[in-house]
Amino acid sequence: MIKPGQMTTLLQVLEKLRHEKKDNEFRWTPEGFTAGRGKNYQPEDLRIIRTFRFEGESNPDDSSILYVIEANDGLVGYTIDTYGAASSHDDEEGYDNFIRKIPVENRDDQLIFEL
């Protein structure tokens, strides 16, 4: 378990997700998010339950964000994106627009996923 105040890296979070069997990668397609199980999810089928932001030590191009997502069928996984000037999702109906439509779960203590 990572203690408060310790540096958390993208690799540490991905390893924690893998260890908890929550390492399903949600990938955006024009039909919605898919986790490689033959099902497409729409924003109303999903909840963002935790976010992690990472910034490169010396290069702003290394900025990324990991969203931990829970689907209405109980599947928990993640999606990773860059943010800031490096974000490459320019189309109106693309990833950025899709992710903005996913509700953020209001959990004070984030019990479903803690580091």
C-alpha beads as a LAMMPS data file, in Angstrom:
LAMMPS data file: protein, C-alpha beads

115 atoms
114 bonds

1 atom types
1 bond types

-500.0 500.0 xlo xhi
-500.0 500.0 ylo yhi
-500.0 500.0 zlo zhi

Masses

1 110.0

Atoms # bond

1 1 1 0.000 0.000 0.000
2 1 1 1.279 3.447 -0.891
3 1 1 1.274 5.810 2.067
4 1 1 -0.046 9.388 1.811
5 1 1 2.674 11.759 0.703
6 1 1 4.591 9.110 -1.228
7 1 1 5.104 9.762 -4.912
8 1 1 2.619 7.810 -6.978
9 1 1 3.628 6.952 -10.511
10 1 1 1.541 5.809 -13.422
11 1 1 3.280 2.448 -13.239
12 1 1 2.406 2.061 -9.530
13 1 1 -1.268 2.771 -10.209
14 1 1 -1.382 0.375 -13.170
15 1 1 0.279 -2.327 -11.068
16 1 1 -2.247 -1.786 -8.261
17 1 1 -5.091 -2.110 -10.778
18 1 1 -3.547 -5.303 -12.173
19 1 1 -3.114 -6.760 -8.696
20 1 1 -6.784 -6.057 -7.889
21 1 1 -7.897 -7.448 -11.291
22 1 1 -9.252 -4.036 -12.273
23 1 1 -6.854 -3.575 -15.172
24 1 1 -9.433 -3.594 -17.951
25 1 1 -8.479 -0.861 -20.403
26 1 1 -11.418 1.153 -21.669
27 1 1 -10.626 2.318 -25.201
28 1 1 -12.586 4.954 -27.045
29 1 1 -14.155 4.148 -30.402
30 1 1 -16.814 6.103 -32.299
31 1 1 -19.333 3.602 -30.849
32 1 1 -18.291 4.333 -27.240
33 1 1 -15.806 2.864 -24.786
34 1 1 -14.950 -0.791 -25.181
35 1 1 -12.962 -3.036 -22.867
36 1 1 -12.365 -5.754 -25.435
37 1 1 -15.290 -7.901 -24.348
38 1 1 -17.559 -7.293 -27.305
39 1 1 -19.567 -4.611 -25.526
40 1 1 -19.632 -0.859 -26.070
41 1 1 -20.352 1.466 -23.159
42 1 1 -21.960 4.887 -23.381
43 1 1 -21.278 7.674 -20.842
44 1 1 -24.509 6.890 -18.983
45 1 1 -23.245 3.294 -18.478
46 1 1 -20.098 4.495 -16.692
47 1 1 -18.922 6.333 -13.569
48 1 1 -15.489 7.844 -12.967
49 1 1 -14.571 6.655 -9.487
50 1 1 -11.026 8.020 -9.227
51 1 1 -8.596 10.145 -11.207
52 1 1 -4.826 10.375 -11.055
53 1 1 -2.824 13.157 -12.697
54 1 1 0.835 12.730 -13.539
55 1 1 3.305 15.375 -14.649
56 1 1 6.737 14.773 -16.110
57 1 1 9.617 16.054 -14.010
58 1 1 11.121 18.101 -16.805
59 1 1 8.823 17.888 -19.810
60 1 1 5.241 19.220 -19.866
61 1 1 4.555 16.822 -22.756
62 1 1 4.651 13.997 -20.168
63 1 1 1.420 15.153 -18.506
64 1 1 -1.194 12.422 -18.345
65 1 1 -4.352 11.524 -16.503
66 1 1 -5.664 8.096 -15.584
67 1 1 -9.377 7.680 -14.963
68 1 1 -10.542 4.650 -12.948
69 1 1 -13.978 3.802 -14.323
70 1 1 -16.764 1.507 -13.144
71 1 1 -19.377 0.284 -15.629
72 1 1 -22.985 -0.393 -14.691
73 1 1 -22.312 -4.137 -15.140
74 1 1 -19.620 -4.057 -12.401
75 1 1 -16.578 -3.993 -14.698
76 1 1 -13.844 -1.752 -13.297
77 1 1 -11.006 -0.522 -15.455
78 1 1 -9.173 2.549 -16.612
79 1 1 -8.444 4.876 -19.481
80 1 1 -5.354 7.052 -19.887
81 1 1 -5.083 10.349 -21.713
82 1 1 -2.713 13.264 -22.012
83 1 1 -3.871 16.672 -20.891
84 1 1 -2.936 20.231 -21.483
85 1 1 -1.230 21.352 -24.659
86 1 1 -0.280 17.749 -25.538
87 1 1 -3.883 16.527 -25.770
88 1 1 -4.525 15.239 -29.269
89 1 1 -8.319 14.888 -29.305
90 1 1 -9.444 17.779 -31.476
91 1 1 -12.724 16.488 -32.901
92 1 1 -15.931 17.655 -31.204
93 1 1 -17.394 14.167 -30.895
94 1 1 -14.140 12.508 -29.840
95 1 1 -12.630 11.193 -26.644
96 1 1 -12.616 14.551 -24.824
97 1 1 -16.314 15.105 -25.399
98 1 1 -17.101 11.493 -24.417
99 1 1 -15.093 11.588 -21.179
100 1 1 -16.751 14.881 -20.147
101 1 1 -20.160 13.164 -20.322
102 1 1 -19.212 10.401 -17.868
103 1 1 -20.519 11.223 -14.385
104 1 1 -17.961 11.522 -11.599
105 1 1 -18.876 9.487 -8.566
106 1 1 -19.033 11.633 -5.434
107 1 1 -17.299 9.369 -2.975
108 1 1 -15.648 11.203 -0.107
109 1 1 -13.174 8.514 0.738
110 1 1 -12.869 6.675 -2.599
111 1 1 -13.173 3.289 -0.865
112 1 1 -13.452 1.316 -4.088
113 1 1 -9.868 2.127 -5.008
114 1 1 -7.263 3.438 -2.605
115 1 1 -3.522 3.457 -2.897

Bonds

1 1 1 2
2 1 2 3
3 1 3 4
4 1 4 5
5 1 5 6
6 1 6 7
7 1 7 8
8 1 8 9
9 1 9 10
10 1 10 11
11 1 11 12
12 1 12 13
13 1 13 14
14 1 14 15
15 1 15 16
16 1 16 17
17 1 17 18
18 1 18 19
19 1 19 20
20 1 20 21
21 1 21 22
22 1 22 23
23 1 23 24
24 1 24 25
25 1 25 26
26 1 26 27
27 1 27 28
28 1 28 29
29 1 29 30
30 1 30 31
31 1 31 32
32 1 32 33
33 1 33 34
34 1 34 35
35 1 35 36
36 1 36 37
37 1 37 38
38 1 38 39
39 1 39 40
40 1 40 41
41 1 41 42
42 1 42 43
43 1 43 44
44 1 44 45
45 1 45 46
46 1 46 47
47 1 47 48
48 1 48 49
49 1 49 50
50 1 50 51
51 1 51 52
52 1 52 53
53 1 53 54
54 1 54 55
55 1 55 56
56 1 56 57
57 1 57 58
58 1 58 59
59 1 59 60
60 1 60 61
61 1 61 62
62 1 62 63
63 1 63 64
64 1 64 65
65 1 65 66
66 1 66 67
67 1 67 68
68 1 68 69
69 1 69 70
70 1 70 71
71 1 71 72
72 1 72 73
73 1 73 74
74 1 74 75
75 1 75 76
76 1 76 77
77 1 77 78
78 1 78 79
79 1 79 80
80 1 80 81
81 1 81 82
82 1 82 83
83 1 83 84
84 1 84 85
85 1 85 86
86 1 86 87
87 1 87 88
88 1 88 89
89 1 89 90
90 1 90 91
91 1 91 92
92 1 92 93
93 1 93 94
94 1 94 95
95 1 95 96
96 1 96 97
97 1 97 98
98 1 98 99
99 1 99 100
100 1 100 101
101 1 101 102
102 1 102 103
103 1 103 104
104 1 104 105
105 1 105 106
106 1 106 107
107 1 107 108
108 1 108 109
109 1 109 110
110 1 110 111
111 1 111 112
112 1 112 113
113 1 113 114
114 1 114 115
